[in-house]
C-alpha cells in the first residue's frame, strides 16, 4: 500500500527518500555483512594459527626439558625459531588471501548477495 500525505509535496519527498534508501543505504548493509564475514574469517584463521603455535611452544619446551646434552639446546632453539618464522610468514600470506577475497567480494557486488 502506497503511503499518502495531506501535505503538498510530501508524497514526492517520501518517494525520494525511498529511492535514496535503495540506492545508498541498503548497499551499506550488504557491505557491513561482507565486512562481518571477512572479520570472522580472519578471526578463525588467526585462532587456528595461535593454537598451533601454542602447541609448538609446548612441544619445544618439553624437548628442552627432556634434553640431556647441553650442545643440543641451541639446535632445538634454532629449529623452533626457524619454524616459527616460517609459520608466521605463511600465516601473513593466508591472512592477506582472506583480506583480498573479502575485497574482491565487496568490489564485485557479492556483498549485496549476502544481504
C-alpha positions as a printed NumPy array, in Angstrom:
array([[  0.   ,   0.   ,   0.   ],
       [  1.413,   3.354,  -1.009],
       [  1.648,   5.998,   1.697],
       [ -0.141,   9.233,   1.04 ],
       [  0.005,  12.528,   2.857],
       [ -2.22 ,  15.566,   3.026],
       [  0.836,  17.832,   2.931],
       [  1.641,  19.05 ,  -0.607],
       [  4.922,  17.565,  -1.864],
       [  5.166,  15.072,   0.989],
       [  4.477,  12.089,  -1.276],
       [  7.271,  13.161,  -3.591],
       [  9.606,  13.546,  -0.613],
       [  8.708,  10.058,   0.624],
       [  9.362,   8.606,  -2.816],
       [ 12.763,  10.314,  -2.982],
       [ 13.645,   9.032,   0.469],
       [ 12.722,   5.515,  -0.645],
       [ 14.933,   5.892,  -3.729],
       [ 17.817,   7.09 ,  -1.582],
       [ 17.389,   4.152,   0.753],
       [ 17.529,   1.708,  -2.139],
       [ 20.486,   3.479,  -3.743],
       [ 22.692,   4.319,  -0.779],
       [ 21.62 ,   2.744,   2.47 ],
       [ 20.899,  -0.876,   1.526],
       [ 24.305,  -1.418,  -0.087],
       [ 25.863,  -0.279,   3.201],
       [ 24.067,  -3.123,   4.924],
       [ 25.499,  -5.564,   2.406],
       [ 28.93 ,  -4.023,   2.877],
       [ 28.595,  -4.46 ,   6.633],
       [ 27.624,  -8.104,   6.184],
       [ 30.629,  -8.711,   3.947],
       [ 32.914,  -6.996,   6.447],
       [ 31.494,  -9.116,   9.27 ],
       [ 32.121, -12.266,   7.217],
       [ 35.677, -11.15 ,   6.499],
       [ 36.259, -10.375,  10.184],
       [ 35.002, -13.826,  11.193],
       [ 37.238, -15.452,   8.572],
       [ 40.234, -13.509,   9.898],
       [ 39.416, -14.436,  13.497],
       [ 39.034, -18.093,  12.55 ],
       [ 42.335, -18.1  ,  10.689],
       [ 44.206, -16.325,  13.48 ],
       [ 42.729, -18.532,  16.212],
       [ 43.803, -21.669,  14.38 ],
       [ 47.271, -20.259,  13.877],
       [ 47.736, -19.213,  17.504],
       [ 46.501, -22.598,  18.711],
       [ 49.05 , -24.344,  16.508],
       [ 51.832, -22.045,  17.657],
       [ 50.992, -22.639,  21.319],
       [ 51.134, -26.384,  20.747],
       [ 54.54 , -25.961,  19.14 ],
       [ 55.703, -23.821,  22.075],
       [ 54.724, -26.581,  24.495],
       [ 56.44 , -29.246,  22.38 ],
       [ 59.612, -27.187,  22.227],
       [ 59.571, -26.535,  25.969],
       [ 59.128, -30.273,  26.504],
       [ 62.002, -31.044,  24.12 ],
       [ 64.214, -28.612,  26.021],
       [ 63.27 , -30.144,  29.363],
       [ 63.992, -33.643,  28.037],
       [ 67.322, -32.601,  26.54 ],
       [ 70.257, -34.302,  28.271],
       [ 73.017, -32.882,  26.115],
       [ 73.577, -29.101,  26.514],
       [ 75.014, -28.976,  22.993],
       [ 71.583, -29.949,  21.63 ],
       [ 69.803, -26.941,  23.183],
       [ 70.913, -24.431,  20.516],
       [ 69.736, -26.866,  17.816],
       [ 66.314, -27.155,  19.467],
       [ 66.047, -23.383,  19.839],
       [ 67.232, -22.735,  16.318],
       [ 64.741, -25.193,  14.846],
       [ 61.972, -23.634,  16.947],
       [ 62.709, -20.097,  15.811],
       [ 63.131, -21.085,  12.17 ],
       [ 59.813, -22.933,  12.185],
       [ 58.111, -20.007,  13.947],
       [ 59.492, -17.557,  11.398],
       [ 58.299, -19.72 ,   8.509],
       [ 54.864, -20.22 ,  10.042],
       [ 54.369, -16.513,  10.773],
       [ 55.257, -15.722,   7.175],
       [ 52.813, -18.366,   5.91 ],
       [ 50.119, -17.009,   8.235],
       [ 50.642, -13.473,   6.967],
       [ 50.13 , -14.796,   3.436],
       [ 46.935, -16.632,   4.457],
       [ 45.568, -13.528,   6.206],
       [ 46.373, -11.483,   3.112],
       [ 44.465, -14.002,   0.99 ],
       [ 41.398, -13.685,   3.255],
       [ 41.551,  -9.883,   3.007],
       [ 41.956,  -9.955,  -0.771],
       [ 38.977, -12.303,  -1.13 ],
       [ 36.824, -10.021,   1.014],
       [ 37.904,  -7.019,  -1.037],
       [ 37.067,  -8.792,  -4.295],
       [ 33.684,  -9.901,  -2.944],
       [ 32.826,  -6.375,  -1.875],
       [ 34.056,  -4.815,  -5.115],
       [ 32.259,  -7.335,  -7.334],
       [ 28.959,  -6.87 ,  -5.563],
       [ 28.86 , -10.315,  -3.981],
       [ 28.384,  -8.467,  -0.727],
       [ 24.939,  -7.449,  -1.946],
       [ 24.063, -11.093,  -2.434],
       [ 24.907, -11.786,   1.196],
       [ 22.404,  -9.218,   2.486]])
